[in-house]
Amino acid sequence: MLESHKSGYVDLHDLDEARQPCKLYIDASEEKRNQLRDELYKFSRNPLAYELADLVPADDMRKLAEKAKMIADERV
C-alpha cells in the first residue's frame, strides 16, 4: 500500500522476478492508511504479544517489528 501510495502502483515483477510485469493499484482512504499505520506501531511496540510469535523465533519477531516501525514511520 505504501509503495502504491508513493508511486501510484506496485509492479508485481519488482517483488518477484519470476512474475510477468503486472501493475497493481491500491487505493485506500486516509482513514484506512492511518489505521494501518497505527496497527504497525502497535505491533512494533510489542511483537511477542501476537499469536504469530508462537510460530516465529523471538529475534525474528523483533526484526519484523523494527521493519514494521520503519514502514509506519514512512507513512506519517
All heavy atoms as a GROMACS GRO file, in nm:
protein
  622
    1MET      N    1   0.083  -0.119   0.000
    1MET     CA    2   0.000   0.000   0.000
    1MET      C    3   0.087   0.125   0.000
    1MET      O    4   0.058   0.220  -0.071
    1MET     CB    5  -0.093  -0.001   0.121
    1MET     CG    6  -0.193   0.112   0.118
    1MET     SD    7  -0.320   0.101   0.241
    1MET     CE    8  -0.232   0.159   0.382
    2LEU      N    9   0.193   0.122   0.077
    2LEU     CA   10   0.282   0.239   0.084
    2LEU      C   11   0.345   0.267  -0.052
    2LEU      O   12   0.346   0.382  -0.098
    2LEU     CB   13   0.391   0.216   0.189
    2LEU     CG   14   0.492   0.327   0.209
    2LEU    CD1   15   0.423   0.454   0.256
    2LEU    CD2   16   0.599   0.284   0.309
    3GLU      N   17   0.394   0.164  -0.118
    3GLU     CA   18   0.455   0.182  -0.250
    3GLU      C   19   0.354   0.234  -0.350
    3GLU      O   20   0.383   0.324  -0.430
    3GLU     CB   21   0.517   0.051  -0.300
    3GLU     CG   22   0.584   0.064  -0.435
    3GLU     CD   23   0.704   0.156  -0.435
    3GLU    OE1   24   0.769   0.172  -0.330
    3GLU    OE2   25   0.732   0.215  -0.541
    4SER      N   26   0.234   0.181  -0.346
    4SER     CA   27   0.130   0.227  -0.437
    4SER      C   28   0.094   0.372  -0.409
    4SER      O   29   0.072   0.451  -0.501
    4SER     CB   30   0.005   0.138  -0.425
    4SER     OG   31  -0.093   0.178  -0.517
    5HIS      N   32   0.092   0.408  -0.283
    5HIS     CA   33   0.060   0.546  -0.245
    5HIS      C   34   0.169   0.641  -0.296
    5HIS      O   35   0.140   0.749  -0.346
    5HIS     CB   36   0.044   0.556  -0.094
    5HIS     CG   37   0.008   0.692  -0.045
    5HIS    ND1   38  -0.115   0.749  -0.067
    5HIS    CD2   39   0.080   0.784   0.023
    5HIS    CE1   40  -0.116   0.871  -0.014
    5HIS    NE2   41   0.001   0.894   0.042
    6LYS      N   42   0.296   0.600  -0.284
    6LYS     CA   43   0.406   0.685  -0.326
    6LYS      C   44   0.421   0.690  -0.478
    6LYS      O   45   0.441   0.796  -0.536
    6LYS     CB   46   0.537   0.635  -0.265
    6LYS     CG   47   0.552   0.666  -0.119
    6LYS     CD   48   0.689   0.623  -0.071
    6LYS     CE   49   0.718   0.678   0.066
    6LYS     NZ   50   0.855   0.651   0.107
    7SER      N   51   0.416   0.574  -0.543
    7SER     CA   52   0.445   0.565  -0.686
    7SER      C   53   0.321   0.564  -0.774
    7SER      O   54   0.331   0.583  -0.894
    7SER     CB   55   0.524   0.438  -0.716
    7SER     OG   56   0.640   0.432  -0.640
    8GLY      N   57   0.208   0.537  -0.714
    8GLY     CA   58   0.085   0.527  -0.792
    8GLY      C   59   0.049   0.383  -0.825
    8GLY      O   60  -0.064   0.355  -0.863
    9TYR      N   61   0.145   0.290  -0.809
    9TYR     CA   62   0.120   0.148  -0.836
    9TYR      C   63   0.234   0.064  -0.779
    9TYR      O   64   0.337   0.116  -0.738
    9TYR     CB   65   0.109   0.121  -0.987
    9TYR     CG   66   0.238   0.146  -1.061
    9TYR    CD1   67   0.330   0.044  -1.080
    9TYR    CD2   68   0.269   0.273  -1.111
    9TYR    CE1   69   0.450   0.067  -1.145
    9TYR    CE2   70   0.388   0.296  -1.177
    9TYR     CZ   71   0.479   0.193  -1.194
    9TYR     OH   72   0.597   0.215  -1.259
   10VAL      N   73   0.212  -0.066  -0.778
   10VAL     CA   74   0.316  -0.163  -0.744
   10VAL      C   75   0.324  -0.260  -0.861
   10VAL      O   76   0.222  -0.311  -0.907
   10VAL     CB   77   0.279  -0.242  -0.616
   10VAL    CG1   78   0.381  -0.351  -0.587
   10VAL    CG2   79   0.266  -0.148  -0.497
   11ASP      N   80   0.444  -0.282  -0.910
   11ASP     CA   81   0.463  -0.380  -1.016
   11ASP      C   82   0.502  -0.512  -0.950
   11ASP      O   83   0.606  -0.520  -0.884
   11ASP     CB   84   0.572  -0.335  -1.114
   11ASP     CG   85   0.578  -0.422  -1.238
   11ASP    OD1   86   0.536  -0.539  -1.232
   11ASP    OD2   87   0.626  -0.372  -1.341
   12LEU      N   88   0.419  -0.614  -0.966
   12LEU     CA   89   0.446  -0.742  -0.902
   12LEU      C   90   0.578  -0.803  -0.947
   12LEU      O   91   0.640  -0.878  -0.872
   12LEU     CB   92   0.330  -0.838  -0.927
   12LEU     CG   93   0.196  -0.795  -0.867
   12LEU    CD1   94   0.089  -0.899  -0.897
   12LEU    CD2   95   0.206  -0.771  -0.718
   13HIS      N   96   0.623  -0.770  -1.065
   13HIS     CA   97   0.753  -0.818  -1.114
   13HIS      C   98   0.867  -0.765  -1.026
   13HIS      O   99   0.967  -0.834  -1.006
   13HIS     CB  100   0.774  -0.778  -1.260
   13HIS     CG  101   0.904  -0.822  -1.317
   13HIS    ND1  102   0.931  -0.953  -1.349
   13HIS    CD2  103   1.017  -0.752  -1.345
   13HIS    CE1  104   1.054  -0.962  -1.395
   13HIS    NE2  105   1.108  -0.842  -1.394
   14ASP      N  106   0.851  -0.645  -0.972
   14ASP     CA  107   0.953  -0.589  -0.883
   14ASP      C  108   0.963  -0.667  -0.753
   14ASP      O  109   1.069  -0.671  -0.690
   14ASP     CB  110   0.924  -0.442  -0.851
   14ASP     CG  111   0.938  -0.352  -0.972
   14ASP    OD1  112   1.003  -0.395  -1.071
   14ASP    OD2  113   0.883  -0.241  -0.970
   15LEU      N  114   0.853  -0.729  -0.712
   15LEU     CA  115   0.852  -0.807  -0.588
   15LEU      C  116   0.899  -0.950  -0.609
   15LEU      O  117   0.951  -1.014  -0.519
   15LEU     CB  118   0.711  -0.807  -0.528
   15LEU     CG  119   0.654  -0.670  -0.495
   15LEU    CD1  120   0.509  -0.683  -0.451
   15LEU    CD2  121   0.736  -0.600  -0.390
   16ASP      N  122   0.875  -1.001  -0.730
   16ASP     CA  123   0.911  -1.139  -0.763
   16ASP      C  124   0.946  -1.145  -0.911
   16ASP      O  125   0.857  -1.137  -0.996
   16ASP     CB  126   0.793  -1.231  -0.730
   16ASP     CG  127   0.820  -1.377  -0.761
   16ASP    OD1  128   0.931  -1.411  -0.808
   16ASP    OD2  129   0.730  -1.460  -0.737
   17GLU      N  130   1.074  -1.157  -0.939
   17GLU     CA  131   1.120  -1.152  -1.078
   17GLU      C  132   1.064  -1.265  -1.164
   17GLU      O  133   1.066  -1.256  -1.286
   17GLU     CB  134   1.273  -1.151  -1.082
   17GLU     CG  135   1.331  -1.023  -1.028
   17GLU     CD  136   1.482  -1.020  -1.035
   17GLU    OE1  137   1.543  -1.115  -1.086
   17GLU    OE2  138   1.540  -0.920  -0.988
   18ALA      N  139   1.015  -1.371  -1.102
   18ALA     CA  140   0.957  -1.482  -1.178
   18ALA      C  141   0.820  -1.444  -1.236
   18ALA      O  142   0.771  -1.510  -1.327
   18ALA     CB  143   0.943  -1.605  -1.088
   19ARG      N  144   0.760  -1.339  -1.184
   19ARG     CA  145   0.628  -1.294  -1.233
   19ARG      C  146   0.645  -1.206  -1.356
   19ARG      O  147   0.744  -1.136  -1.371
   19ARG     CB  148   0.554  -1.214  -1.127
   19ARG     CG  149   0.508  -1.294  -1.010
   19ARG     CD  150   0.435  -1.201  -0.912
   19ARG     NE  151   0.378  -1.273  -0.803
   19ARG     CZ  152   0.252  -1.317  -0.799
   19ARG    NH1  153   0.172  -1.293  -0.899
   19ARG    NH2  154   0.208  -1.381  -0.695
   20GLN      N  155   0.543  -1.207  -1.438
   20GLN     CA  156   0.537  -1.115  -1.550
   20GLN      C  157   0.508  -0.975  -1.495
   20GLN      O  158   0.444  -0.962  -1.391
   20GLN     CB  159   0.426  -1.156  -1.647
   20GLN     CG  160   0.451  -1.289  -1.716
   20GLN     CD  161   0.571  -1.281  -1.807
   20GLN    OE1  162   0.592  -1.183  -1.877
   20GLN    NE2  163   0.654  -1.385  -1.805
   21PRO      N  164   0.552  -0.871  -1.563
   21PRO     CA  165   0.517  -0.736  -1.518
   21PRO      C  166   0.364  -0.721  -1.508
   21PRO      O  167   0.290  -0.762  -1.597
   21PRO     CB  168   0.574  -0.646  -1.628
   21PRO     CG  169   0.688  -0.724  -1.683
   21PRO     CD  170   0.642  -0.868  -1.678
   22CYS      N  171   0.322  -0.671  -1.396
   22CYS     CA  172   0.179  -0.653  -1.371
   22CYS      C  173   0.164  -0.542  -1.268
   22CYS      O  174   0.210  -0.554  -1.155
   22CYS     CB  175   0.119  -0.782  -1.318
   22CYS     SG  176  -0.056  -0.770  -1.277
   23LYS      N  177   0.101  -0.434  -1.309
   23LYS     CA  178   0.084  -0.320  -1.218
   23LYS      C  179  -0.042  -0.340  -1.132
   23LYS      O  180  -0.148  -0.371  -1.182
   23LYS     CB  181   0.074  -0.189  -1.296
   23LYS     CG  182   0.204  -0.151  -1.360
   23LYS     CD  183   0.195  -0.020  -1.433
   23LYS     CE  184   0.329   0.015  -1.496
   23LYS     NZ  185   0.322   0.139  -1.572
   24LEU      N  186  -0.024  -0.319  -1.003
   24LEU     CA  187  -0.131  -0.332  -0.906
   24LEU      C  188  -0.154  -0.195  -0.844
   24LEU      O  189  -0.058  -0.130  -0.798
   24LEU     CB  190  -0.090  -0.433  -0.798
   24LEU     CG  191  -0.184  -0.458  -0.683
   24LEU    CD1  192  -0.311  -0.524  -0.733
   24LEU    CD2  193  -0.116  -0.546  -0.580
   25TYR      N  194  -0.276  -0.150  -0.845
   25TYR     CA  195  -0.311  -0.020  -0.789
   25TYR      C  196  -0.388  -0.042  -0.660
   25TYR      O  197  -0.489  -0.112  -0.659
   25TYR     CB  198  -0.396   0.060  -0.888
   25TYR     CG  199  -0.328   0.080  -1.020
   25TYR    CD1  200  -0.340  -0.014  -1.122
   25TYR    CD2  201  -0.247   0.190  -1.042
   25TYR    CE1  202  -0.275   0.004  -1.243
   25TYR    CE2  203  -0.182   0.209  -1.162
   25TYR     CZ  204  -0.196   0.115  -1.263
   25TYR     OH  205  -0.131   0.131  -1.382
   26ILE      N  206  -0.341   0.018  -0.552
   26ILE     CA  207  -0.408   0.006  -0.422
   26ILE      C  208  -0.450   0.147  -0.381
   26ILE      O  209  -0.366   0.235  -0.363
   26ILE     CB  210  -0.315  -0.054  -0.316
   26ILE    CG1  211  -0.268  -0.193  -0.360
   26ILE    CG2  212  -0.386  -0.061  -0.181
   26ILE    CD1  213  -0.161  -0.252  -0.271
   27ASP      N  214  -0.578   0.164  -0.368
   27ASP     CA  215  -0.631   0.294  -0.328
   27ASP      C  216  -0.699   0.278  -0.193
   27ASP      O  217  -0.792   0.199  -0.180
   27ASP     CB  218  -0.730   0.345  -0.433
   27ASP     CG  219  -0.776   0.487  -0.403
   27ASP    OD1  220  -0.705   0.560  -0.332
   27ASP    OD2  221  -0.884   0.523  -0.451
   28ALA      N  222  -0.650   0.347  -0.094
   28ALA     CA  223  -0.708   0.340   0.040
   28ALA      C  224  -0.732   0.481   0.091
   28ALA      O  225  -0.653   0.572   0.065
   28ALA     CB  226  -0.614   0.265   0.134
   29SER      N  227  -0.838   0.496   0.165
   29SER     CA  228  -0.871   0.626   0.221
   29SER      C  229  -0.766   0.666   0.325
   29SER      O  230  -0.691   0.582   0.377
   29SER     CB  231  -1.009   0.621   0.287
   29SER     OG  232  -1.004   0.538   0.403
   30GLU      N  233  -0.762   0.791   0.356
   30GLU     CA  234  -0.671   0.842   0.459
   30GLU      C  235  -0.698   0.771   0.591
   30GLU      O  236  -0.605   0.735   0.664
   30GLU     CB  237  -0.688   0.994   0.475
   30GLU     CG  238  -0.592   1.057   0.572
   30GLU     CD  239  -0.449   1.062   0.520
   30GLU    OE1  240  -0.427   1.050   0.398
   30GLU    OE2  241  -0.358   1.076   0.604
   31GLU      N  242  -0.825   0.747   0.621
   31GLU     CA  243  -0.861   0.679   0.745
   31GLU      C  244  -0.802   0.538   0.749
   31GLU      O  245  -0.744   0.496   0.850
   31GLU     CB  246  -1.013   0.671   0.758
   31GLU     CG  247  -1.061   0.597   0.881
   31GLU     CD  248  -1.211   0.584   0.888
   31GLU    OE1  249  -1.283   0.635   0.798
   31GLU    OE2  250  -1.258   0.521   0.984
   32LYS      N  251  -0.811   0.464   0.639
   32LYS     CA  252  -0.757   0.328   0.634
   32LYS      C  253  -0.605   0.329   0.643
   32LYS      O  254  -0.545   0.245   0.710
   32LYS     CB  255  -0.802   0.257   0.507
   32LYS     CG  256  -0.950   0.233   0.499
   32LYS     CD  257  -0.993   0.134   0.602
   32LYS     CE  258  -1.141   0.104   0.584
   32LYS     NZ  259  -1.194   0.023   0.693
   33ARG      N  260  -0.541   0.424   0.578
   33ARG     CA  261  -0.395   0.434   0.586
   33ARG      C  262  -0.352   0.466   0.730
   33ARG      O  263  -0.253   0.411   0.779
   33ARG     CB  264  -0.343   0.539   0.488
   33ARG     CG  265  -0.360   0.496   0.343
   33ARG     CD  266  -0.284   0.585   0.247
   33ARG     NE  267  -0.314   0.726   0.257
   33ARG     CZ  268  -0.405   0.792   0.184
   33ARG    NH1  269  -0.475   0.727   0.093
   33ARG    NH2  270  -0.423   0.920   0.199
   34ASN      N  271  -0.426   0.552   0.798
   34ASN     CA  272  -0.395   0.584   0.937
   34ASN      C  273  -0.415   0.464   1.028
   34ASN      O  274  -0.336   0.442   1.120
   34ASN     CB  275  -0.479   0.702   0.985
   34ASN     CG  276  -0.436   0.832   0.923
   34ASN    OD1  277  -0.323   0.847   0.875
   34ASN    ND2  278  -0.526   0.929   0.920
   35GLN      N  279  -0.519   0.386   1.001
   35GLN     CA  280  -0.542   0.264   1.080
   35GLN      C  281  -0.426   0.167   1.063
   35GLN      O  282  -0.380   0.108   1.161
   35GLN     CB  283  -0.673   0.196   1.038
   35GLN     CG  284  -0.796   0.264   1.089
   35GLN     CD  285  -0.924   0.195   1.040
   35GLN    OE1  286  -0.927   0.139   0.931
   35GLN    NE2  287  -1.027   0.200   1.121
   36LEU      N  288  -0.382   0.150   0.941
   36LEU     CA  289  -0.270   0.061   0.915
   36LEU      C  290  -0.145   0.110   0.987
   36LEU      O  291  -0.074   0.032   1.052
   36LEU     CB  292  -0.243   0.048   0.765
   36LEU     CG  293  -0.124  -0.038   0.726
   36LEU    CD1  294  -0.137  -0.180   0.780
   36LEU    CD2  295  -0.107  -0.038   0.575
   37ARG      N  296  -0.117   0.239   0.978
   37ARG     CA  297  -0.001   0.296   1.048
   37ARG      C  298  -0.010   0.270   1.197
   37ARG      O  299   0.087   0.226   1.260
   37ARG     CB  300   0.007   0.447   1.021
   37ARG     CG  301   0.126   0.512   1.090
   37ARG     CD  302   0.109   0.661   1.110
   37ARG     NE  303  -0.008   0.686   1.192
   37ARG     CZ  304  -0.090   0.788   1.175
   37ARG    NH1  305  -0.072   0.876   1.081
   37ARG    NH2  306  -0.194   0.803   1.255
   38ASP      N  307  -0.126   0.293   1.256
   38ASP     CA  308  -0.144   0.273   1.400
   38ASP      C  309  -0.121   0.127   1.439
   38ASP      O  310  -0.059   0.098   1.542
   38ASP     CB  311  -0.282   0.319   1.443
   38ASP     CG  312  -0.301   0.470   1.430
   38ASP    OD1  313  -0.201   0.542   1.412
   38ASP    OD2  314  -0.418   0.514   1.435
   39GLU      N  315  -0.170   0.034   1.357
   39GLU     CA  316  -0.152  -0.108   1.387
   39GLU      C  317  -0.006  -0.150   1.371
   39GLU      O  318   0.044  -0.232   1.448
   39GLU     CB  319  -0.242  -0.194   1.299
   39GLU     CG  320  -0.390  -0.184   1.336
   39GLU     CD  321  -0.419  -0.221   1.480
   39GLU    OE1  322  -0.364  -0.322   1.530
   39GLU    OE2  323  -0.497  -0.149   1.545
   40LEU      N  324   0.064  -0.093   1.275
   40LEU     CA  325   0.206  -0.122   1.260
   40LEU      C  326   0.283  -0.073   1.382
   40LEU      O  327   0.373  -0.143   1.432
   40LEU     CB  328   0.261  -0.058   1.132
   40LEU     CG  329   0.218  -0.124   1.002
   40LEU    CD1  330   0.256  -0.035   0.884
   40LEU    CD2  331   0.277  -0.263   0.988
   41TYR      N  332   0.250   0.045   1.432
   41TYR     CA  333   0.315   0.095   1.554
   41TYR      C  334   0.283   0.005   1.673
   41TYR      O  335   0.370  -0.027   1.753
   41TYR     CB  336   0.272   0.238   1.584
   41TYR     CG  337   0.347   0.343   1.506
   41TYR    CD1  338   0.279   0.448   1.446
   41TYR    CD2  339   0.485   0.341   1.494
   41TYR    CE1  340   0.346   0.546   1.375
   41TYR    CE2  341   0.554   0.438   1.423
   41TYR     CZ  342   0.482   0.540   1.364
   41TYR     OH  343   0.550   0.637   1.294
   42LYS      N  344   0.159  -0.036   1.683
   42LYS     CA  345   0.116  -0.123   1.792
   42LYS      C  346   0.198  -0.253   1.789
   42LYS      O  347   0.249  -0.298   1.892
   42LYS     CB  348  -0.033  -0.151   1.780
   42LYS     CG  349  -0.091  -0.236   1.889
   42LYS     CD  350  -0.241  -0.252   1.866
   42LYS     CE  351  -0.300  -0.358   1.953
   42LYS     NZ  352  -0.443  -0.380   1.923
   43PHE      N  353   0.209  -0.313   1.672
   43PHE     CA  354   0.288  -0.435   1.657
   43PHE      C  355   0.434  -0.410   1.691
   43PHE      O  356   0.497  -0.492   1.759
   43PHE     CB  357   0.275  -0.488   1.514
   43PHE     CG  358   0.364  -0.607   1.487
   43PHE    CD1  359   0.328  -0.733   1.532
   43PHE    CD2  360   0.483  -0.591   1.418
   43PHE    CE1  361   0.410  -0.842   1.509
   43PHE    CE2  362   0.565  -0.699   1.393
   43PHE     CZ  363   0.529  -0.825   1.439
   44SER      N  364   0.487  -0.298   1.646
   44SER     CA  365   0.630  -0.271   1.668
   44SER      C  366   0.663  -0.254   1.817
   44SER      O  367   0.775  -0.283   1.858
   44SER     CB  368   0.674  -0.147   1.590
   44SER     OG  369   0.623  -0.029   1.646
   45ARG      N  370   0.567  -0.211   1.896
   45ARG     CA  371   0.592  -0.192   2.039
   45ARG      C  372   0.590  -0.323   2.117
   45ARG      O  373   0.657  -0.335   2.220
   45ARG     CB  374   0.489  -0.095   2.098
   45ARG     CG  375   0.512   0.050   2.059
   45ARG     CD  376   0.423   0.146   2.135
   45ARG     NE  377   0.282   0.124   2.112
   45ARG     CZ  378   0.211   0.179   2.013
   45ARG    NH1  379   0.270   0.261   1.928
   45ARG    NH2  380   0.083   0.155   2.000
   46ASN      N  381   0.512  -0.422   2.071
   46ASN     CA  382   0.501  -0.548   2.145
   46ASN      C  383   0.476  -0.665   2.050
   46ASN      O  384   0.369  -0.725   2.052
   46ASN     CB  385   0.389  -0.537   2.249
   46ASN     CG  386   0.393  -0.650   2.348
   46ASN    OD1  387   0.485  -0.730   2.350
   46ASN    ND2  388   0.291  -0.658   2.431
   47PRO      N  389   0.574  -0.700   1.968
   47PRO     CA  390   0.553  -0.805   1.868
   47PRO      C  391   0.529  -0.944   1.928
   47PRO      O  392   0.462  -1.027   1.866
   47PRO     CB  393   0.682  -0.802   1.786
   47PRO     CG  394   0.783  -0.747   1.879
   47PRO     CD  395   0.710  -0.646   1.963
   48LEU      N  396   0.578  -0.968   2.048
   48LEU     CA  397   0.562  -1.100   2.106
   48LEU      C  398   0.422  -1.125   2.162
   48LEU      O  399   0.388  -1.237   2.201
   48LEU     CB  400   0.668  -1.122   2.216
   48LEU     CG  401   0.813  -1.111   2.166
   48LEU    CD1  402   0.910  -1.133   2.281
   48LEU    CD2  403   0.840  -1.205   2.051
   49ALA      N  404   0.338  -1.022   2.161
   49ALA     CA  405   0.200  -1.038   2.209
   49ALA      C  406   0.109  -1.099   2.102
   49ALA      O  407  -0.005  -1.134   2.132
   49ALA     CB  408   0.146  -0.902   2.252
   50TYR      N  409   0.159  -1.114   1.981
   50TYR     CA  410   0.078  -1.165   1.871
   50TYR      C  411   0.094  -1.317   1.859
   50TYR      O  412   0.200  -1.371   1.889
   50TYR     CB  413   0.117  -1.096   1.740
   50TYR     CG  414   0.075  -0.951   1.739
   50TYR    CD1  415   0.147  -0.854   1.807
   50TYR    CD2  416  -0.041  -0.912   1.672
   50TYR    CE1  417   0.106  -0.722   1.808
   50TYR    CE2  418  -0.082  -0.779   1.671
   50TYR     CZ  419  -0.007  -0.686   1.741
   50TYR     OH  420  -0.049  -0.555   1.742
   51GLU      N  421  -0.012  -1.384   1.814
   51GLU     CA  422  -0.009  -1.530   1.800
   51GLU      C  423   0.104  -1.576   1.708
   51GLU      O  424   0.155  -1.687   1.725
   51GLU     CB  425  -0.143  -1.580   1.748
   51GLU     CG  426  -0.254  -1.570   1.850
   51GLU     CD  427  -0.386  -1.623   1.797
   51GLU    OE1  428  -0.386  -1.701   1.699
   51GLU    OE2  429  -0.490  -1.586   1.854
   52LEU      N  430   0.141  -1.494   1.614
   52LEU     CA  431   0.250  -1.528   1.523
   52LEU      C  432   0.378  -1.562   1.601
   52LEU      O  433   0.458  -1.644   1.557
   52LEU     CB  434   0.275  -1.412   1.427
   52LEU     CG  435   0.383  -1.430   1.322
   52LEU    CD1  436   0.350  -1.547   1.229
   52LEU    CD2  437   0.400  -1.302   1.241
   53ALA      N  438   0.394  -1.502   1.718
   53ALA     CA  439   0.514  -1.526   1.800
   53ALA      C  440   0.523  -1.671   1.846
   53ALA      O  441   0.632  -1.717   1.880
   53ALA     CB  442   0.514  -1.431   1.920
   54ASP      N  443   0.412  -1.743   1.844
   54ASP     CA  444   0.416  -1.885   1.879
   54ASP      C  445   0.486  -1.967   1.771
   54ASP      O  446   0.532  -2.078   1.797
   54ASP     CB  447   0.274  -1.939   1.898
   54ASP     CG  448   0.202  -1.876   2.016
   54ASP    OD1  449   0.270  -1.823   2.106
   54ASP    OD2  450   0.078  -1.881   2.019
   55LEU      N  451   0.493  -1.913   1.650
   55LEU     CA  452   0.548  -1.986   1.537
   55LEU      C  453   0.684  -1.934   1.491
   55LEU      O  454   0.754  -2.002   1.417
   55LEU     CB  455   0.450  -1.978   1.419
   55LEU     CG  456   0.307  -2.024   1.447
   55LEU    CD1  457   0.217  -1.990   1.330
   55LEU    CD2  458   0.304  -2.172   1.477
   56VAL      N  459   0.717  -1.812   1.532
   56VAL     CA  460   0.838  -1.745   1.482
   56VAL      C  461   0.932  -1.716   1.600
   56VAL      O  462   0.886  -1.671   1.705
   56VAL     CB  463   0.798  -1.613   1.412
   56VAL    CG1  464   0.918  -1.536   1.364
   56VAL    CG2  465   0.703  -1.642   1.296
   57PRO      N  466   1.060  -1.741   1.583
   57PRO     CA  467   1.156  -1.711   1.692
   57PRO      C  468   1.147  -1.563   1.735
   57PRO      O  469   1.123  -1.474   1.653
   57PRO     CB  470   1.292  -1.742   1.630
   57PRO     CG  471   1.263  -1.839   1.519
   57PRO     CD  472   1.127  -1.800   1.466
   58ALA      N  473   1.170  -1.541   1.863
   58ALA     CA  474   1.157  -1.407   1.921
   58ALA      C  475   1.247  -1.306   1.849
   58ALA      O  476   1.204  -1.192   1.824
   58ALA     CB  477   1.188  -1.410   2.070
   59ASP      N  478   1.369  -1.343   1.816
   59ASP     CA  479   1.458  -1.249   1.746
   59ASP      C  480   1.402  -1.209   1.611
   59ASP      O  481   1.410  -1.093   1.571
   59ASP     CB  482   1.597  -1.310   1.728
   59ASP     CG  483   1.678  -1.313   1.857
   59ASP    OD1  484   1.640  -1.241   1.952
   59ASP    OD2  485   1.779  -1.386   1.861
   60ASP      N  486   1.343  -1.304   1.540
   60ASP     CA  487   1.282  -1.273   1.411
   60ASP      C  488   1.161  -1.182   1.427
   60ASP      O  489   1.138  -1.093   1.345
   60ASP     CB  490   1.242  -1.401   1.338
   60ASP     CG  491   1.362  -1.482   1.290
   60ASP    OD1  492   1.474  -1.428   1.290
   60ASP    OD2  493   1.343  -1.600   1.255
   61MET      N  494   1.085  -1.204   1.534
   61MET     CA  495   0.970  -1.117   1.560
   61MET      C  496   1.016  -0.974   1.588
   61MET      O  497   0.955  -0.878   1.541
   61MET     CB  498   0.888  -1.169   1.679
   61MET     CG  499   0.808  -1.294   1.649
   61MET     SD  500   0.678  -1.269   1.526
   61MET     CE  501   0.562  -1.169   1.619
   62ARG      N  502   1.124  -0.961   1.661
   62ARG     CA  503   1.176  -0.827   1.691
   62ARG      C  504   1.226  -0.758   1.564
   62ARG      O  505   1.206  -0.638   1.546
   62ARG     CB  506   1.285  -0.835   1.796
   62ARG     CG  507   1.231  -0.869   1.935
   62ARG     CD  508   1.339  -0.867   2.043
   62ARG     NE  509   1.288  -0.922   2.166
   62ARG     CZ  510   1.305  -1.048   2.206
   62ARG    NH1  511   1.375  -1.133   2.133
   62ARG    NH2  512   1.254  -1.090   2.319
   63LYS      N  513   1.291  -0.834   1.477
   63LYS     CA  514   1.335  -0.776   1.350
   63LYS      C  515   1.217  -0.734   1.265
   63LYS      O  516   1.218  -0.627   1.202
   63LYS     CB  517   1.420  -0.878   1.273
   63LYS     CG  518   1.556  -0.901   1.334
   63LYS     CD  519   1.632  -1.009   1.259
   63LYS     CE  520   1.761  -1.044   1.331
   63LYS     NZ  521   1.830  -1.156   1.267
   64LEU      N  522   1.114  -0.816   1.264
   64LEU     CA  523   0.992  -0.782   1.190
   64LEU      C  524   0.928  -0.657   1.249
   64LEU      O  525   0.879  -0.570   1.176
   64LEU     CB  526   0.894  -0.900   1.195
   64LEU     CG  527   0.768  -0.889   1.112
   64LEU    CD1  528   0.800  -0.867   0.964
   64LEU    CD2  529   0.684  -1.015   1.130
   65ALA      N  530   0.931  -0.644   1.382
   65ALA     CA  531   0.876  -0.526   1.448
   65ALA      C  532   0.953  -0.400   1.408
   65ALA      O  533   0.893  -0.293   1.388
   65ALA     CB  534   0.878  -0.544   1.599
   66GLU      N  535   1.085  -0.411   1.396
   66GLU     CA  536   1.166  -0.297   1.353
   66GLU      C  537   1.126  -0.253   1.212
   66GLU      O  538   1.113  -0.134   1.183
   66GLU     CB  539   1.314  -0.332   1.355
   66GLU     CG  540   1.372  -0.347   1.494
   66GLU     CD  541   1.516  -0.398   1.491
   66GLU    OE1  542   1.581  -0.394   1.384
   66GLU    OE2  543   1.563  -0.443   1.597
   67LYS      N  544   1.105  -0.351   1.124
   67LYS     CA  545   1.064  -0.320   0.988
   67LYS      C  546   0.925  -0.259   0.984
   67LYS      O  547   0.899  -0.166   0.908
   67LYS     CB  548   1.071  -0.445   0.901
   67LYS     CG  549   1.213  -0.490   0.877
   67LYS     CD  550   1.219  -0.616   0.795
   67LYS     CE  551   1.364  -0.660   0.780
   67LYS     NZ  552   1.376  -0.783   0.703
   68ALA      N  553   0.835  -0.310   1.069
   68ALA     CA  554   0.701  -0.255   1.075
   68ALA      C  555   0.705  -0.109   1.118
   68ALA      O  556   0.633  -0.024   1.063
   68ALA     CB  557   0.615  -0.336   1.172
   69LYS      N  558   0.790  -0.078   1.215
   69LYS     CA  559   0.803   0.061   1.260
   69LYS      C  560   0.858   0.149   1.150
   69LYS      O  561   0.812   0.262   1.129
   69LYS     CB  562   0.891   0.072   1.383
   69LYS     CG  563   0.897   0.213   1.438
   69LYS     CD  564   0.980   0.224   1.562
   69LYS     CE  565   0.981   0.364   1.619
   69LYS     NZ  566   1.002   0.471   1.524
   70MET      N  567   0.956   0.098   1.075
   70MET     CA  568   1.013   0.176   0.964
   70MET      C  569   0.905   0.207   0.859
   70MET      O  570   0.898   0.320   0.808
   70MET     CB  571   1.128   0.100   0.900
   70MET     CG  572   1.254   0.098   0.983
   70MET     SD  573   1.388  -0.008   0.919
   70MET     CE  574   1.385   0.025   0.746
   71ILE      N  575   0.822   0.110   0.830
   71ILE     CA  576   0.713   0.132   0.733
   71ILE      C  577   0.614   0.234   0.788
   71ILE      O  578   0.571   0.324   0.717
   71ILE     CB  579   0.644  -0.002   0.699
   71ILE    CG1  580   0.740  -0.092   0.622
   71ILE    CG2  581   0.517   0.023   0.620
   71ILE    CD1  582   0.692  -0.234   0.607
   72ALA      N  583   0.579   0.219   0.916
   72ALA     CA  584   0.485   0.315   0.976
   72ALA      C  585   0.544   0.455   0.977
   72ALA      O  586   0.472   0.553   0.951
   72ALA     CB  587   0.451   0.270   1.118
   73ASP      N  588   0.673   0.466   1.005
   73ASP     CA  589   0.738   0.598   1.006
   73ASP      C  590   0.733   0.662   0.868
   73ASP      O  591   0.716   0.784   0.856
   73ASP     CB  592   0.883   0.588   1.051
   73ASP     CG  593   0.898   0.561   1.200
   73ASP    OD1  594   0.801   0.581   1.275
   73ASP    OD2  595   1.009   0.520   1.240
   74GLU      N  596   0.746   0.583   0.764
   74GLU     CA  597   0.738   0.636   0.628
   74GLU      C  598   0.597   0.684   0.596
   74GLU      O  599   0.579   0.775   0.515
   74GLU     CB  600   0.778   0.530   0.526
   74GLU     CG  601   0.926   0.506   0.519
   74GLU     CD  602   0.962   0.415   0.403
   74GLU    OE1  603   0.912   0.438   0.292
   74GLU    OE2  604   1.041   0.322   0.425
   75ARG      N  605   0.500   0.626   0.658
   75ARG     CA  606   0.360   0.657   0.631
   75ARG      C  607   0.318   0.790   0.693
   75ARG      O  608   0.227   0.855   0.649
   75ARG     CB  609   0.273   0.541   0.682
   75ARG     CG  610   0.127   0.560   0.682
   75ARG     CD  611   0.073   0.593   0.542
   75ARG     NE  612  -0.057   0.651   0.560
   75ARG     CZ  613  -0.084   0.779   0.550
   75ARG    NH1  614   0.010   0.864   0.520
   75ARG    NH2  615  -0.205   0.825   0.567
   76VAL      N  616   0.386   0.830   0.800
   76VAL     CA  617   0.346   0.951   0.873
   76VAL      C  618   0.368   1.075   0.791
   76VAL      O  619   0.451   1.088   0.710
   76VAL     CB  620   0.423   0.961   1.006
   76VAL    CG1  621   0.393   1.091   1.077
   76VAL    CG2  622   0.386   0.844   1.093
   0.00000   0.00000   0.00000
